[in-house]
Amino acid sequence: MGACGALALLPDADVAGVWLGVGDGGICGHRGYTHSLLFAGVVSSAIWLLIRKRSRNAGYAALLVFLALASHGVLDAMTYTTRGIPFFWPLSEMRIAFPWRPIPPAPTGMDFLSLRGLEPGTA
């Protein structure tokens, strides 16, 4: 469960590209393809391939990984400053944001590690 919790943060690895100069607005920017269902499927399939011979529950573990990764995009689509998530990339680059968006965005950069980043409801 702890590993799935940590993997749920994997879609935000796309900020590394932004730090390296990739434009933030495109499919390779933050909240881009790493937030798609395809990305969740590829990572969970890779996990299944890695553990299938060592575990009778490899399919269950892969399903949990898929749900953890997919939930990240769903929750990001409910933040009130979102530009949407490309759930169905590469079939469509349309960004989806839910009409009900009660979640404040998490602080980014060093603010994430500050006391302010630990306060509920701060952005």
C-alpha positions in Angstrom: 0.0 0.0 0.0 2.8 2.4 0.8 4.4 1.6 -2.6 1.0 2.4 -4.3 0.8 5.6 -2.4 4.3 6.6 -3.6 3.5 5.5 -7.1 0.4 7.8 -7.0 2.9 10.7 -7.1 4.6 9.4 -10.2 2.5 11.4 -12.7 4.0 14.6 -11.3 7.4 13.5 -12.5 6.5 15.5 -15.5 7.6 18.6 -13.7 11.2 17.5 -14.3 10.7 18.3 -18.0 9.4 21.7 -17.1 12.6 22.3 -15.0 14.6 21.2 -18.0 12.9 23.8 -20.3 10.0 21.8 -21.8 7.0 24.1 -22.3 4.5 23.7 -19.5 1.4 24.0 -21.7 1.9 21.1 -24.0 1.3 17.4 -23.7 4.9 17.0 -22.3 4.4 19.7 -19.7 2.9 19.4 -16.2 -0.4 17.6 -16.1 0.3 16.2 -19.6 0.6 12.6 -20.8 1.8 11.3 -17.4 -1.7 11.9 -16.1 -3.3 9.8 -18.9 -5.0 6.5 -18.5 -2.5 5.1 -21.0 0.4 6.1 -18.7 -1.3 4.4 -15.8 -1.8 1.3 -17.9 1.8 1.1 -19.1 3.3 1.5 -15.6 0.9 -1.0 -14.1 1.7 -3.5 -16.9 5.4 -3.0 -16.3 4.8 -3.7 -12.6 2.9 -6.9 -13.5 5.7 -8.0 -15.8 8.3 -7.5 -13.0 6.5 -9.3 -10.3 4.4 -12.0 -12.1 6.8 -14.8 -11.5 7.3 -14.0 -7.8 3.7 -13.3 -6.8 0.4 -15.1 -7.2 -1.2 -11.6 -6.7 0.6 -9.9 -9.5 -2.7 -9.0 -11.3 -4.1 -7.6 -8.1 -1.0 -5.5 -7.5 -1.0 -4.2 -11.1 -4.7 -3.2 -10.6 -3.8 -1.3 -7.4 -1.0 0.5 -9.2 -3.3 1.4 -12.1 -5.9 2.7 -9.7 -3.3 4.7 -7.7 -1.9 6.3 -10.9 -5.3 7.0 -12.5 -6.6 8.5 -9.2 -3.9 11.1 -9.4 -5.3 12.5 -12.7 -8.9 12.3 -11.4 -8.0 14.3 -8.3 -6.0 16.8 -10.4 -9.0 17.3 -12.6 -10.9 18.4 -9.5 -8.5 21.2 -8.5 -10.0 24.6 -8.9 -7.2 26.1 -11.0 -6.7 23.1 -13.3 -6.4 23.5 -17.1 -7.7 19.9 -17.4 -6.1 16.5 -17.7 -5.6 14.6 -21.1 -7.1 11.3 -19.8 -7.5 9.8 -23.2 -4.1 10.8 -24.7 -2.9 9.7 -27.4 -6.4 9.2 -28.7 -7.3 12.7 -27.8 -5.4 15.7 -26.4 -8.6 17.2 -25.1 -8.1 18.2 -21.5 -10.9 17.3 -19.1 -11.7 19.2 -15.9 -14.6 18.2 -13.8 -17.3 20.8 -13.1 -17.0 20.3 -9.4 -13.5 21.4 -8.4 -13.2 21.8 -4.6 -9.5 20.8 -4.3 -6.9 23.5 -3.9 -3.7 22.9 -5.9 -0.7 21.7 -3.9 2.1 24.2 -3.5 5.0 23.6 -5.9 8.7 23.9 -5.7 10.2 24.6 -2.3 6.8 25.8 -1.1 5.7 22.1 -1.1 8.3 21.4 1.7 7.4 24.5 3.8 5.0 24.8 6.7 2.6 26.6 4.3 2.7 23.4 2.1 1.5 21.4 5.1 -1.5 23.6 5.8 -4.8 22.4 4.4 -6.4 24.6 1.9 -3.3 26.5 0.8 -2.1 26.9 -2.7 
